Amino acid sequence: MEQTLLELPTDLTISHVQTFKQDAQNFISDVQHVVISDRSLDKIDTLGVQLLLALIDLILSEKKQLTWQADSDLLKETVRQLGLADSDFKHYLFEH
């Protein structure tokens, strides 16, 4: 099964979400196993977190495999602050 890395950008806030969304959707459509790396992420807001949840949903709804390289304490803390630690994120960010 093909495995390909999707690196999150350094900035996943409202001003950068749309560009990343298009790129990520195109990327996801071309592979069967998506590996998301969040090691470069320096900045994220609520919209960025919502986009990541939507991408998880897209990947799973298309019956693709998802692996998350969870290195970003910022993402984990933001998800916790938003009360989303028990959402789909729990399988990828908090069980390693």
N, C-alpha and C positions, 0 to 999 in steps of 0.2 A: 504494500500500500504506500503510495506516495505521501511523504511528509514534508511540509514546507513551513518555514518560519514567517510569521507575521509579527513584525516588530512594531510595538506601539510607539507613536511619536513622543518627543519630549514634552510637547504641549497638547493636551487633549481638553481644551476649553472651548467655549462657545465660538470663538473666532477661528478655530481650526478644525472643528468637528466635521463640517460638511465635506471638506477635501478628503479627510481620512476615511469617512464613511464610504464614499464612492470607491476609493482605492481598495478598502477592505472587502467590500461586497464583490468587486471584480476578482480579487484574489481568492476569496472563499469559493466562488463559482468554479474555479479552475483546479481545485485540489480535493482530495478525499480525507486527508488528515491535516488539520490545521494546528500548528504549534504557535501559541501566542506568547511572546516575550514582553514583559513590562519593565525590563531593567533600565530602559532609557527614559522612562516617564518621570518628569520633574514637576508637572503641573496638570491638575485635573479638576473639573468642576462637576456639578450635578448632571449637566447635559452629557459630559464625557462618560460618566458612569452609566447613564441611561443608554447611551450608544453601545457600550460594551455589553450590557445585558441584552440588547437587541441583537447584537452579533452572536452571542452565545445561543440565543433562541434560533437564529437563522441557521447556524451550524448544526444544531441538534435536530431542527425540523427537516433538514435535508439529509438526515441520517449519516452525517459525517462524524469523524472522530475528532475530539478536541483535547489537546494537552496544553496546560498553562504553565509557563515558566514564571512562577510567582516570586519575583525578587523585590518588588516595590512596596516598601512599608507605607509610602504615601497612599497608594491605591488601597491597601488593606485598611488603613486608618480612615480614609474617606468613605469607604464602603460601610465600615462600622458606624461612623458618625451619621450616615444617612439611614441607618437602621436596616441595611440590606445584607447583613452578614449571614442571614438564613435564606437568602435568595439563591439563585443558581450559582452565585459566586462561591457559596460554601464548599462546593465540590471541587473548586479549582484554586481558590486562594487560601483556604484555611485548613485543608486536609493534607498537608505535606509534612 
